[in-house]
Amino acid sequence: MNKIPSPTDFQMLGGDVDAYPRLDFQKLGVVVLATILSLTIVWFSTENIILLGSCAATIIATVGVIHFFRSGPSVDSASELSVPDWSITHAATQMSNAAIAISDRAGRLVCANDHYTIAFPGLKAPPDLGVDDANRALLVAAGRAAWRDGSTDIATIVQDGRTFRVKVARAGMADEYLLWHLAAVEEIAIEHRAIEVITGRIGRAMSSSGVMAVAVSADGAVRAANAAFALRATGTDMEPILGQLFADFVRMDEKGSVYFEREGRRGLPIRLLHVPLNEENAESAALLLAVDEEGVKVDRGLALAHVEQLLSTLPLGLALVDRDGRFLFANDAFARVLDVQADKLPPYPGDLVINEDKGAVLDSIRRYGSGAVTSGDIAIRLKERPDEVIALSIAGVRGLGEAAVLLGLKDNSEEITLKRQVAQQTKMESIGQLAGGVAHDFNNILTAIIGYCDLMLLRHQPGDSDYDDIQQIKNNSNRAASLTRQLLAFSRQQTLRPQILQLANVVADVSSLLKRLLGETVRLEVHHGRGVGAVRADPGQLEQVIINLGVNARDAMPKGGVVHISTVAVSQSEVAAMGREFLPIGDYVQLSVEDSGVGIPKENLSKIFEPFFTTKEMGKGTGLGLSTVYGIVKQSGGFIFADSQLQNGTRFDIFLPVHRGEIPTPEVTRRELFKPKDLWGSGRILIVEDEDMVRAVAERALVRQGYVVETANDGEQALELFADGKRYDLVVSDVVMPNLDGPSMARRLRESYGDIRLLFISGYAEEQLRETISLDNVAFLAKPFSVQQIAEAVHDALAKDD
C-alpha cells in the first residue's frame, strides 16, 4: 500500500474524503434555535428593539469566537493536523515479521504492513478478515476489550489453514486507534526437535561422555541415534540403524536387566530413561537415554583411586585413558617400557608412536572406549625405537569415571634381546653356510694349483730359472688356503685337532708373540685365576683367537693403552647369576680379553662377528678376524660375548666347557713316531672326483708313487667299474658330488663287495663329515692338499689295515 494514502485510498481504508473540517448542521440548528428562542424572550420582555439587536450581535459574536478557537487558526493548519503521516508508521511495521494493522474508532483500516495485506487480502480491518464466525466473534470481543481495557490477547485464530496469535492494543494521542498484531504460529513437531538434539552438538557431547541417546517413533522404530548408541548396538558407528526396531538391539533377562543383544553375556546391564515426547500420550514417540548400570551403582571416583593404587603395584605396564584418548594414569612399569618417567608422559598415547601408527591407536581407543567391554592387541612402533614392533593391549573399562580404556605394554626388552640374538644366530648360520660353500669350491681350485706346483717342482731343482716362480705361486696359494681356513673357521667347518689343555698354558705360549704384535705403546697384562679346569680345544686355533682379539684391541687404542687377558673358573651358580640367555648352566673356563680403547658403537655391536664387516679404515682390515674367532669358539663348543661402551673400551668373554675325564694320549704323536719315510707303494687305487683338475692332480701324484690308478667322475661311474668286475685296494673319493655323493656310494660298495678301504677328501670339516658319513674305518684328507700330503694319506690308509 502507499506510504501516504490519497483521498481515494482513505476512502477504501474508511477515512474522510474532505480534507477540511465540515460543519455539524445538527449542532448549528440547535444553536440557531436557542438564539431565536432567547431573542423572542428578550422582545416579549422589553419590546426594545435596540436591546434585542445588541443581544443578537452578542450571541453571534460569541458563537464565532468559540468556533474560531475550536476549528484552528487557519484552514491550512487544520488540514495538516487532520491528515497523519502514515509513511513512518508503515516503514516501522515493515521491520516486523508479524502482520500489523491499525484501525480507527469507526472500525476502518488506516494503515497496514505488507505481511498483513498478503495474509489478509482486501484491505479490511479486523474483524472483517474473511474468517469464520467463531474467529470473527473472537476478534470482535478482542476489539471491544482493547477499547475498554487498553489491550488484550487471543491465543489462536485460524485463517486459510494458518494459525495466528493475536495481540490488540489501544494507541494514538487521543487513544483513537487500535493496533492489531497477528503473529503466525509455526507448528514444528517435538519429535523433530528431539532428532535435532540427538544428531547435533548435544548428542555428540552426550556420546563423548558415555551417554547413549536414541529417538524412537510410536511404532518402536529408531528415528535417530548418537554415535555411542550406534557403536554399542552394532559394533560400529558407520552402520545405518535408522528404521530398524529398537527392540532388536536390546534384550532383557529374567531379573529385568536390559542388555545389548550384540554383547551377549559379556555385556554390562544398561539403565534406560524413557522420555515421552507427548506428555498426554505415553505411548507416543519417545527419547531414550541409556548409561551403564554399573556406572550408576559405583562411586566412580573412589573406584578409580583404588584401581590406580592396584595398577601401581603390578609389574605389568598399564595405563588408563579417557574416551578422548588422554592419559589419566600410568604406572612405573608402563613408563619403564617406554623409557620415560611416569610424570613426563605426553598427554595422548598417539604421541608415543610413529606417525603411521597414530591413526590406528586413536581409532582403537575410541572403539574400545565407547563400544562393548572387549579387548584386543595392535602392533605399534615407538618414536624412540621405530625399528621395533611391540604389542599394545587395549581393553574397554566401565564404572571408573572418566577412565574408559586400559592400555597394556609388556616389558619385553629381554624378549626383544632374545629375538635379536636368535635373528643374529640365524643370520650367522646362513652366512656360515655361504662362506663354507665358497671355501669348499675355492679349496678345489687351490688343490689343483698347489698340486701342479708340486709336480712342477719335482722337475725343477733349486737354482733353475722357473723354480723360484713356481715356489712363489705355491706360497701365494698357501696364503689363499689360509684365507679359506678362516672362512671355514667362521662357518665351523674346518678340521680341528682338539686336545685336553690348560688355557693358562696357551696364553703363556702366545704372550711373547702377542707382545711384539701389540707394540711399545700398548701394555699387556695377564692374570690367571685359581682352580681353572682343563678344556678340550685345538691349541693352534685358540692361539689364533687370542692373537686376533689382541690385534683388534691394539687397533682400538691408537694412542696406546692396556690389553688385559685373564682366565678364571666360572661355577654353575655364577653362570645362573649372570642371566645370559644363550649360556647353558654348567662349569666353564672364562677367557677374557679387555682393552681401554675407543669402544664399539651400539649399532655395530651386533654385526662385529659377521664376515667382511669391519670398522677399520679402507685397506686396514679384512673383516674376517672376529668372524674367525666366532667360528673357532663355536666349533669348540664354547660361547663368546662382547660388551662395549664408547670411549670406555671393549671386553670379549669366551666361555669354554670344563673337560671331565682322563687325558688320552694324542693319536697324532703316535702317528708322528711311526710315520714311514718311504712313501712308495703298490696297489690299485680308484679316484672318484667330479672336479677334473683335482682328479688329474691326485692321479699324477699317486702314479708317481708306484700305484695303479683309475678315475671316475662321480659315484655312479665308480659303481659301474665295480659292476664290471674291477677291484681296488683303496677308493679315494670326494664327499660332495652330483648325482651320487661319496658316502652313498661307499655304503653301496660295502653292502655289495665287503669292507672296502675308503679315503675321503673334502674341503669341509672332518668332524662335520664324520657325523653325516656314519661309516667306520674311513680315512680323511682335507683340501687343499699337496702331492706329499695325498701320498702320505694313501700310504697310511693302506698301511693301517695291513
GIMOWO-V776970 format. One record per residue. N is the residue number from 1. RES is the residue in one letter. PHI is phi in whole degrees, -180 to 180 (NA if undefined). D_LAST is the distance of its C-alpha to the last C-alpha in Angstrom with 2 decimals. Layout:
# GIMOWO-V776970
n | res | phi | d_last
N | RES | PHI | D_LAST
N | RES | PHI | D_LAST
This chain:
# GIMOWO-V776970
n | res | phi | d_last
1 | M | NA | 143.20
2 | N | -70 | 145.12
3 | K | -68 | 144.93
4 | I | -115 | 148.78
5 | P | -65 | 150.44
6 | S | -80 | 153.35
7 | P | -57 | 156.57
8 | T | -65 | 155.28
9 | D | -61 | 151.94
10 | F | -62 | 153.87
11 | Q | -61 | 155.90
12 | M | -68 | 152.63
13 | L | -85 | 151.35
14 | G | 100 | 154.75
15 | G | -91 | 156.32
16 | D | -83 | 159.98
17 | V | -75 | 160.82
18 | D | -72 | 163.66
19 | A | -76 | 162.18
20 | Y | -103 | 165.54
21 | P | -70 | 166.91
22 | R | -97 | 169.39
23 | L | -75 | 172.64
24 | D | -93 | 172.74
25 | F | -63 | 175.96
26 | Q | -66 | 176.17
27 | K | -66 | 176.29
28 | L | -63 | 178.71
29 | G | -64 | 181.04
30 | V | -62 | 181.07
31 | V | -63 | 181.89
32 | V | -62 | 184.71
33 | L | -64 | 186.11
34 | A | -65 | 186.08
35 | T | -67 | 187.83
36 | I | -62 | 190.59
37 | L | -63 | 191.10
38 | S | -67 | 191.40
39 | L | -66 | 193.90
40 | T | -65 | 195.98
41 | I | -61 | 196.18
42 | V | -63 | 197.27
43 | W | -67 | 199.95
44 | F | -70 | 201.43
45 | S | -81 | 201.44
46 | T | -119 | 203.02
47 | E | 53 | 204.10
48 | N | -109 | 203.43
49 | I | -67 | 202.01
50 | I | -68 | 200.84
51 | L | -64 | 198.96
52 | L | -64 | 197.46
53 | G | -66 | 196.20
54 | S | -63 | 194.77
55 | C | -65 | 192.83
56 | A | -63 | 191.49
57 | A | -62 | 190.34
58 | T | -64 | 188.70
59 | I | -65 | 186.77
60 | I | -65 | 185.60
61 | A | -64 | 184.49
62 | T | -65 | 182.55
63 | V | -62 | 180.74
64 | G | -65 | 179.85
65 | V | -63 | 178.45
66 | I | -63 | 176.38
67 | H | -65 | 175.06
68 | F | -66 | 174.23
69 | F | -70 | 172.09
70 | R | -79 | 170.31
71 | S | -89 | 169.54
72 | G | 105 | 168.08
73 | P | -73 | 169.38
74 | S | -154 | 168.93
75 | V | -64 | 167.94
76 | D | -66 | 164.88
77 | S | -65 | 163.61
78 | A | -63 | 164.06
79 | S | -64 | 162.16
80 | E | -68 | 159.20
81 | L | -73 | 159.09
82 | S | -85 | 159.29
83 | V | -116 | 156.26
84 | P | -67 | 152.91
85 | D | -90 | 150.03
86 | W | -79 | 147.43
87 | S | -65 | 144.90
88 | I | -67 | 143.44
89 | T | -62 | 143.19
90 | H | -61 | 141.51
91 | A | -63 | 138.94
92 | A | -67 | 138.18
93 | T | -71 | 137.66
94 | Q | -67 | 135.28
95 | M | -78 | 132.76
96 | S | -103 | 132.28
97 | N | -84 | 130.18
98 | A | -88 | 132.83
99 | A | -84 | 135.90
100 | I | -123 | 138.95
101 | A | -142 | 142.65
102 | I | -127 | 146.02
103 | S | -125 | 149.21
104 | D | -96 | 152.79
105 | R | -67 | 155.22
106 | A | -84 | 156.36
107 | G | 80 | 152.82
108 | R | -96 | 152.33
109 | L | -80 | 149.00
110 | V | -109 | 149.49
111 | C | -161 | 145.90
112 | A | -160 | 142.37
113 | N | -90 | 138.86
114 | D | -66 | 136.75
115 | H | -60 | 134.64
116 | Y | -71 | 137.89
117 | T | -65 | 139.26
118 | I | -76 | 135.95
119 | A | -74 | 135.57
120 | F | -128 | 139.29
121 | P | -67 | 140.85
122 | G | 115 | 144.63
123 | L | 52 | 145.61
124 | K | -115 | 146.97
125 | A | -86 | 147.09
126 | P | -59 | 145.81
127 | P | -90 | 146.53
128 | D | -82 | 147.23
129 | L | -104 | 143.49
130 | G | 80 | 143.27
131 | V | -90 | 141.60
132 | D | -75 | 142.41
133 | D | -63 | 145.23
134 | A | -64 | 143.07
135 | N | -69 | 141.58
136 | R | -64 | 145.05
137 | A | -61 | 146.51
138 | L | -64 | 143.81
139 | L | -67 | 144.59
140 | V | -62 | 148.36
141 | A | -63 | 147.91
142 | A | -65 | 145.64
143 | G | -63 | 148.27
144 | R | -65 | 151.01
145 | A | -65 | 148.89
146 | A | -69 | 148.04
147 | W | -63 | 151.74
148 | R | -83 | 152.51
149 | D | -103 | 149.54
150 | G | 101 | 148.18
151 | S | -163 | 144.75
152 | T | -165 | 142.86
153 | D | -130 | 139.54
154 | I | -123 | 138.53
155 | A | -58 | 135.03
156 | T | -152 | 134.48
157 | I | -133 | 136.38
158 | V | -121 | 134.98
159 | Q | -142 | 135.96
160 | D | 55 | 134.31
161 | G | 80 | 131.28
162 | R | -104 | 130.75
163 | T | -105 | 131.27
164 | F | -128 | 133.14
165 | R | -103 | 133.84
166 | V | -112 | 137.46
167 | K | -124 | 139.03
168 | V | -126 | 142.80
169 | A | -141 | 144.61
170 | R | -78 | 148.18
171 | A | -147 | 148.35
172 | G | 103 | 150.78
173 | M | -65 | 153.33
174 | A | -110 | 155.78
175 | D | 53 | 153.12
176 | E | -98 | 154.31
177 | Y | -129 | 150.88
178 | L | -118 | 147.98
179 | L | -101 | 144.36
180 | W | -106 | 142.07
181 | H | -120 | 138.24
182 | L | -117 | 136.20
183 | A | -101 | 132.38
184 | A | -71 | 130.09
185 | V | -99 | 127.71
186 | E | -88 | 124.15
187 | E | -88 | 122.67
188 | I | -114 | 118.85
189 | A | -66 | 117.06
190 | I | -67 | 115.47
191 | E | -64 | 112.35
192 | H | -65 | 111.87
193 | R | -62 | 112.32
194 | A | -64 | 109.59
195 | I | -64 | 107.20
196 | E | -63 | 107.95
197 | V | -66 | 107.22
198 | I | -68 | 103.86
199 | T | -86 | 102.60
200 | G | -97 | 104.01
201 | R | -65 | 103.35
202 | I | -64 | 104.35
203 | G | -64 | 101.81
204 | R | -67 | 99.03
205 | A | -64 | 100.01
206 | M | -63 | 99.89
207 | S | -63 | 96.48
208 | S | -66 | 95.04
209 | S | -93 | 96.39
210 | G | 86 | 94.81
211 | V | -93 | 98.08
212 | M | -94 | 97.83
213 | A | -130 | 100.96
214 | V | -149 | 101.75
215 | A | -99 | 105.02
216 | V | -121 | 105.55
217 | S | -75 | 108.30
218 | A | -62 | 110.62
219 | D | -90 | 108.38
220 | G | 90 | 105.29
221 | A | -84 | 103.60
222 | V | -76 | 101.99
223 | R | -94 | 104.21
224 | A | -163 | 102.32
225 | A | -154 | 99.54
226 | N | -84 | 98.09
227 | A | -65 | 94.41
228 | A | -63 | 93.69
229 | F | -69 | 94.90
230 | A | -62 | 93.15
231 | L | -68 | 89.83
232 | R | -72 | 90.04
233 | A | -79 | 91.36
234 | T | -120 | 89.01
235 | G | 92 | 86.12
236 | T | -152 | 87.22
237 | D | -88 | 90.45
238 | M | -99 | 90.07
239 | E | -81 | 90.54
240 | P | -70 | 94.19
241 | I | -124 | 95.81
242 | L | -66 | 99.45
243 | G | 90 | 101.16
244 | Q | -82 | 98.72
245 | L | -74 | 100.01
246 | F | -63 | 99.65
247 | A | -64 | 98.98
248 | D | -74 | 95.75
249 | F | -97 | 94.20
250 | V | -127 | 95.01
251 | R | -143 | 94.82
252 | M | -129 | 96.46
253 | D | -86 | 94.93
254 | E | -68 | 96.76
255 | K | -90 | 97.88
256 | G | 89 | 99.55
257 | S | -80 | 97.07
258 | V | -102 | 96.50
259 | Y | -131 | 93.01
260 | F | -79 | 91.65
261 | E | -61 | 90.32
262 | R | -66 | 87.36
263 | E | -80 | 86.09
264 | G | 61 | 85.98
265 | R | -72 | 85.26
266 | R | -76 | 83.77
267 | G | -74 | 87.08
268 | L | -92 | 89.73
269 | P | -67 | 93.26
270 | I | -117 | 95.79
271 | R | -107 | 99.45
272 | L | -103 | 101.84
273 | L | -113 | 105.23
274 | H | -96 | 107.57
275 | V | -118 | 110.29
276 | P | -67 | 112.77
277 | L | -87 | 114.05
278 | N | -123 | 117.34
279 | E | -63 | 118.95
280 | E | -82 | 121.24
281 | N | -130 | 118.50
282 | A | -70 | 115.37
283 | E | -91 | 113.69
284 | S | -78 | 113.91
285 | A | -57 | 111.21
286 | A | -139 | 109.46
287 | L | -107 | 107.36
288 | L | -110 | 104.36
289 | L | -113 | 102.72
290 | A | -134 | 99.46
291 | V | -136 | 97.42
292 | D | -66 | 94.59
293 | E | -61 | 96.07
294 | E | -63 | 93.64
295 | G | -66 | 95.01
296 | V | -81 | 98.50
297 | K | -87 | 97.62
298 | V | -98 | 95.37
299 | D | -74 | 96.65
300 | R | -64 | 94.48
301 | G | -63 | 94.88
302 | L | -67 | 94.02
303 | A | -63 | 91.09
304 | L | -64 | 89.66
305 | A | -63 | 89.92
306 | H | -66 | 87.99
307 | V | -65 | 85.31
308 | E | -61 | 84.87
309 | Q | -63 | 84.55
310 | L | -67 | 81.89
311 | L | -65 | 79.94
312 | S | -68 | 79.98
313 | T | -91 | 78.02
314 | L | -83 | 75.23
315 | P | -78 | 71.95
316 | L | -82 | 71.99
317 | G | -78 | 73.56
318 | L | -130 | 76.84
319 | A | -150 | 80.07
320 | L | -114 | 83.36
321 | V | -132 | 85.21
322 | D | -89 | 88.52
323 | R | -69 | 89.26
324 | D | -85 | 89.76
325 | G | 86 | 86.25
326 | R | -95 | 87.28
327 | F | -66 | 85.37
328 | L | -106 | 87.24
329 | F | -162 | 84.59
330 | A | -148 | 80.95
331 | N | -81 | 79.02
332 | D | -66 | 76.89
333 | A | -64 | 73.61
334 | F | -64 | 74.87
335 | A | -68 | 75.75
336 | R | -68 | 72.46
337 | V | -63 | 70.50
338 | L | -83 | 72.65
339 | D | 63 | 72.27
340 | V | -136 | 76.06
341 | Q | -82 | 78.68
342 | A | -62 | 80.45
343 | D | -84 | 83.89
344 | K | -119 | 82.84
345 | L | -69 | 81.75
346 | P | -67 | 83.39
347 | P | -67 | 86.18
348 | Y | -123 | 84.28
349 | P | -60 | 80.67
350 | G | -63 | 80.55
351 | D | -75 | 80.81
352 | L | -89 | 77.36
353 | V | -107 | 75.45
354 | I | -69 | 74.99
355 | N | -59 | 77.73
356 | E | -67 | 75.81
357 | D | -102 | 75.59
358 | K | -62 | 79.18
359 | G | -60 | 80.67
360 | A | -66 | 78.18
361 | V | -66 | 78.78
362 | L | -65 | 82.57
363 | D | -65 | 82.64
364 | S | -67 | 80.48
365 | I | -63 | 82.70
366 | R | -64 | 85.82
367 | R | -69 | 84.41
368 | Y | -75 | 83.17
369 | G | -77 | 86.24
370 | S | -112 | 88.79
371 | G | -90 | 87.03
372 | A | -68 | 85.75
373 | V | -78 | 83.90
374 | T | -128 | 80.37
375 | S | -142 | 77.35
376 | G | -173 | 74.56
377 | D | -124 | 72.08
378 | I | -132 | 72.07
379 | A | -90 | 69.54
380 | I | -131 | 71.03
381 | R | -127 | 70.04
382 | L | -76 | 71.74
383 | K | -61 | 73.44
384 | E | -75 | 71.53
385 | R | -134 | 68.14
386 | P | -68 | 68.50
387 | D | -85 | 64.76
388 | E | -104 | 64.43
389 | V | -104 | 65.57
390 | I | -122 | 66.86
391 | A | -98 | 68.59
392 | L | -109 | 72.30
393 | S | -89 | 73.56
394 | I | -129 | 77.20
395 | A | -139 | 79.33
396 | G | -78 | 83.05
397 | V | -126 | 85.10
398 | R | -135 | 88.68
399 | G | 81 | 91.29
400 | L | -122 | 90.39
401 | G | 67 | 93.25
402 | E | -71 | 92.21
403 | A | -66 | 88.50
404 | A | -126 | 87.27
405 | V | -138 | 83.53
406 | L | -107 | 80.71
407 | L | -104 | 77.88
408 | G | -134 | 74.44
409 | L | -126 | 71.66
410 | K | -85 | 68.41
411 | D | -76 | 67.07
412 | N | -101 | 63.77
413 | S | -63 | 62.77
414 | E | -68 | 59.65
415 | E | -64 | 58.93
416 | I | -65 | 59.44
417 | T | -61 | 57.10
418 | L | -64 | 54.49
419 | K | -64 | 54.96
420 | R | -63 | 54.62
421 | Q | -68 | 51.39
422 | V | -64 | 50.03
423 | A | -63 | 51.18
424 | Q | -65 | 49.63
425 | Q | -64 | 46.34
426 | T | -63 | 46.43
427 | K | -65 | 47.33
428 | M | -65 | 44.56
429 | E | -63 | 42.03
430 | S | -64 | 43.42
431 | I | -66 | 43.41
432 | G | -64 | 39.86
433 | Q | -63 | 38.71
434 | L | -64 | 40.62
435 | A | -63 | 39.21
436 | G | -64 | 35.62
437 | G | -65 | 36.23
438 | V | -64 | 37.79
439 | A | -63 | 35.01
440 | H | -62 | 32.36
441 | D | -66 | 34.26
442 | F | -68 | 34.99
443 | N | -66 | 31.34
444 | N | -61 | 30.65
445 | I | -66 | 33.43
446 | L | -66 | 32.29
447 | T | -60 | 28.74
448 | A | -65 | 30.34
449 | I | -64 | 32.76
450 | I | -65 | 30.29
451 | G | -64 | 27.85
452 | Y | -65 | 30.71
453 | C | -61 | 31.97
454 | D | -62 | 28.69
455 | L | -65 | 28.75
456 | M | -70 | 32.38
457 | L | -68 | 31.85
458 | L | -68 | 29.42
459 | R | -98 | 32.45
460 | H | -125 | 34.96
461 | Q | -100 | 35.30
462 | P | -56 | 37.23
463 | G | 107 | 40.87
464 | D | -68 | 40.76
465 | S | -66 | 43.28
466 | D | -94 | 40.73
467 | Y | -62 | 38.13
468 | D | -64 | 40.01
469 | D | -65 | 40.72
470 | I | -65 | 37.12
471 | Q | -65 | 36.15
472 | Q | -66 | 38.94
473 | I | -62 | 37.72
474 | K | -66 | 34.24
475 | N | -63 | 35.86
476 | N | -66 | 38.02
477 | S | -67 | 35.10
478 | N | -66 | 33.35
479 | R | -66 | 36.63
480 | A | -65 | 36.71
481 | A | -64 | 33.17
482 | S | -64 | 34.53
483 | L | -65 | 37.34
484 | T | -67 | 35.05
485 | R | -64 | 33.17
486 | Q | -67 | 36.63
487 | L | -63 | 37.28
488 | L | -68 | 34.00
489 | A | -66 | 34.88
490 | F | -63 | 38.24
491 | S | -84 | 36.85
492 | R | 57 | 34.22
493 | Q | -125 | 31.45
494 | Q | -91 | 29.77
495 | T | -88 | 26.42
496 | L | -102 | 27.21
497 | R | -118 | 25.28
498 | P | -68 | 27.45
499 | Q | -137 | 27.97
500 | I | -87 | 30.42
501 | L | -149 | 33.27
502 | Q | -103 | 37.01
503 | L | -62 | 39.08
504 | A | -61 | 41.41
505 | N | -69 | 38.68
506 | V | -65 | 37.80
507 | V | -64 | 41.53
508 | A | -66 | 41.98
509 | D | -66 | 39.17
510 | V | -96 | 40.67
511 | S | -65 | 44.34
512 | S | -64 | 44.82
513 | L | -66 | 43.54
514 | L | -66 | 45.58
515 | K | -62 | 48.75
516 | R | -67 | 48.58
517 | L | -71 | 48.11
518 | L | -72 | 51.06
519 | G | 91 | 53.51
520 | E | -81 | 56.56
521 | T | -86 | 58.60
522 | V | -114 | 56.09
523 | R | -100 | 55.46
524 | L | -101 | 52.24
525 | E | -120 | 52.64
526 | V | -126 | 49.78
527 | H | -140 | 50.27
528 | H | -121 | 47.83
529 | G | -81 | 48.87
530 | R | -93 | 48.25
531 | G | 66 | 45.74
532 | V | -78 | 43.44
533 | G | -81 | 40.20
534 | A | -85 | 36.65
535 | V | -130 | 35.23
536 | R | -113 | 31.85
537 | A | -160 | 31.74
538 | D | -83 | 30.27
539 | P | -62 | 32.24
540 | G | -65 | 32.29
541 | Q | -70 | 33.72
542 | L | -64 | 36.25
543 | E | -62 | 37.41
544 | Q | -64 | 37.98
545 | V | -61 | 40.04
546 | I | -66 | 42.22
547 | I | -66 | 42.76
548 | N | -62 | 43.74
549 | L | -67 | 46.18
550 | G | -66 | 47.62
551 | V | -66 | 48.23
552 | N | -63 | 49.92
553 | A | -65 | 52.09
554 | R | -63 | 53.11
555 | D | -67 | 54.14
556 | A | -82 | 56.22
557 | M | -126 | 58.24
558 | P | -63 | 59.72
559 | K | -99 | 62.31
560 | G | 97 | 59.91
561 | G | 166 | 59.17
562 | V | -129 | 56.72
563 | V | -110 | 53.14
564 | H | -114 | 52.35
565 | I | -114 | 48.79
566 | S | -141 | 48.46
567 | T | -126 | 45.96
568 | V | -151 | 47.33
569 | A | -83 | 46.24
570 | V | -123 | 47.64
571 | S | -85 | 48.12
572 | Q | -63 | 48.42
573 | S | -65 | 52.21
574 | E | -68 | 52.39
575 | V | -65 | 50.29
576 | A | -63 | 52.66
577 | A | -69 | 55.65
578 | M | -66 | 54.36
579 | G | 72 | 54.70
580 | R | -81 | 52.10
581 | E | -65 | 51.38
582 | F | -97 | 47.72
583 | L | -108 | 46.69
584 | P | -63 | 45.59
585 | I | -69 | 46.81
586 | G | 174 | 44.35
587 | D | -96 | 43.61
588 | Y | -134 | 42.85
589 | V | -108 | 42.68
590 | Q | -99 | 45.14
591 | L | -108 | 44.70
592 | S | -118 | 47.99
593 | V | -125 | 48.95
594 | E | -128 | 52.72
595 | D | -127 | 55.03
596 | S | -114 | 58.80
597 | G | -88 | 58.89
598 | V | -78 | 60.81
599 | G | 86 | 58.89
600 | I | -117 | 57.72
601 | P | -58 | 60.29
602 | K | -60 | 60.13
603 | E | -71 | 59.69
604 | N | -98 | 56.57
605 | L | -65 | 54.91
606 | S | -83 | 53.27
607 | K | -112 | 51.86
608 | I | -68 | 50.29
609 | F | -91 | 46.71
610 | E | -76 | 46.94
611 | P | -67 | 45.11
612 | F | 69 | 47.41
613 | F | -96 | 50.29
614 | T | -147 | 51.91
615 | T | -102 | 55.32
616 | K | -81 | 55.11
617 | E | -67 | 57.09
618 | M | -58 | 56.01
619 | G | 88 | 53.28
620 | K | -112 | 52.49
621 | G | -161 | 49.87
622 | T | -88 | 47.05
623 | G | 80 | 47.34
624 | L | -108 | 43.58
625 | G | -64 | 43.76
626 | L | -71 | 44.77
627 | S | -66 | 42.84
628 | T | -66 | 39.65
629 | V | -59 | 40.70
630 | Y | -59 | 41.37
631 | G | -65 | 37.97
632 | I | -65 | 36.02
633 | V | -64 | 38.14
634 | K | -65 | 37.83
635 | Q | -70 | 34.06
636 | S | -87 | 33.89
637 | G | 84 | 35.94
638 | G | -106 | 39.16
639 | F | -137 | 42.65
640 | I | -132 | 44.90
641 | F | -133 | 48.71
642 | A | -124 | 51.26
643 | D | -129 | 54.90
644 | S | -152 | 57.36
645 | Q | -136 | 61.08
646 | L | -59 | 62.85
647 | Q | 67 | 63.84
648 | N | -122 | 62.25
649 | G | 90 | 58.60
650 | T | -134 | 55.33
651 | R | -132 | 52.91
652 | F | -109 | 49.29
653 | D | -115 | 47.88
654 | I | -112 | 44.14
655 | F | -113 | 43.13
656 | L | -113 | 39.54
657 | P | -63 | 38.76
658 | V | -71 | 38.40
659 | H | -81 | 34.91
660 | R | -112 | 34.97
661 | G | 133 | 32.24
662 | E | -78 | 30.15
663 | I | -91 | 28.57
664 | P | -77 | 24.73
665 | T | -76 | 22.74
666 | P | -60 | 21.90
667 | E | -66 | 18.27
668 | V | -65 | 19.23
669 | T | -66 | 20.22
670 | R | -62 | 16.94
671 | R | -63 | 15.20
672 | E | -67 | 18.04
673 | L | -71 | 17.78
674 | F | -110 | 14.21
675 | K | -68 | 14.25
676 | P | -72 | 13.58
677 | K | -90 | 16.81
678 | D | -98 | 15.78
679 | L | -96 | 14.89
680 | W | -70 | 15.13
681 | G | -153 | 12.57
682 | S | -141 | 12.77
683 | G | 136 | 12.44
684 | R | -101 | 14.89
685 | I | -120 | 15.73
686 | L | -113 | 18.52
687 | I | -103 | 20.58
688 | V | -114 | 22.99
689 | E | -153 | 25.73
690 | D | -83 | 29.49
691 | E | -87 | 30.54
692 | D | -62 | 31.02
693 | M | -66 | 30.90
694 | V | -65 | 27.62
695 | R | -63 | 26.05
696 | A | -67 | 27.47
697 | V | -64 | 26.30
698 | A | -62 | 22.68
699 | E | -63 | 22.79
700 | R | -66 | 24.36
701 | A | -65 | 22.09
702 | L | -79 | 18.89
703 | V | -62 | 20.77
704 | R | -65 | 21.73
705 | Q | -91 | 18.14
706 | G | 100 | 17.71
707 | Y | -89 | 16.33
708 | V | -93 | 18.30
709 | V | -119 | 19.70
710 | E | -126 | 21.97
711 | T | -128 | 23.86
712 | A | -140 | 25.71
713 | N | -77 | 28.61
714 | D | -158 | 27.96
715 | G | -67 | 26.20
716 | E | -67 | 28.61
717 | Q | -67 | 27.96
718 | A | -64 | 24.18
719 | L | -64 | 24.99
720 | E | -64 | 27.29
721 | L | -63 | 24.64
722 | F | -67 | 22.49
723 | A | -67 | 25.78
724 | D | -78 | 26.50
725 | G | 100 | 23.55
726 | K | -83 | 21.14
727 | R | -131 | 17.42
728 | Y | -138 | 14.93
729 | D | -76 | 11.24
730 | L | -153 | 12.35
731 | V | -110 | 15.81
732 | V | -100 | 17.44
733 | S | -134 | 20.61
734 | D | -73 | 23.68
735 | V | -88 | 24.85
736 | V | -98 | 28.58
737 | M | -144 | 29.70
738 | P | -70 | 32.83
739 | N | 68 | 33.13
740 | L | -137 | 29.70
741 | D | -78 | 27.64
742 | G | -63 | 23.88
743 | P | -61 | 23.36
744 | S | -66 | 25.63
745 | M | -62 | 23.84
746 | A | -63 | 20.43
747 | R | -63 | 22.08
748 | R | -65 | 23.56
749 | L | -64 | 20.40
750 | R | -72 | 18.60
751 | E | -67 | 21.86
752 | S | -97 | 22.14
753 | Y | -127 | 18.75
754 | G | 87 | 16.42
755 | D | -82 | 13.59
756 | I | -88 | 13.12
757 | R | -70 | 11.11
758 | L | -130 | 14.06
759 | L | -131 | 15.24
760 | F | -92 | 18.94
761 | I | -120 | 21.38
762 | S | -161 | 24.84
763 | G | -87 | 27.90
764 | Y | -91 | 28.29
765 | A | -71 | 27.11
766 | E | -64 | 23.66
767 | E | -63 | 25.36
768 | Q | -66 | 27.77
769 | L | -72 | 25.25
770 | R | -65 | 23.00
771 | E | -69 | 26.25
772 | T | -88 | 26.99
773 | I | -73 | 23.57
774 | S | 51 | 23.00
775 | L | -126 | 19.43
776 | D | -89 | 16.45
777 | N | 54 | 12.95
778 | V | -124 | 14.60
779 | A | -91 | 14.35
780 | F | -140 | 17.75
781 | L | -134 | 19.54
782 | A | -85 | 23.30
783 | K | -88 | 25.86
784 | P | -79 | 27.32
785 | F | -127 | 24.45
786 | S | -97 | 24.65
787 | V | -60 | 22.91
788 | Q | -62 | 21.14
789 | Q | -68 | 20.02
790 | I | -72 | 18.57
791 | A | -65 | 16.72
792 | E | -66 | 15.20
793 | A | -64 | 14.45
794 | V | -68 | 12.67
795 | H | -62 | 10.64
796 | D | -67 | 9.75
797 | A | -65 | 9.08
798 | L | -76 | 6.57
799 | A | -74 | 4.99
800 | K | -64 | 5.48
801 | D | -73 | 3.78
802 | D | -67 | 0.00
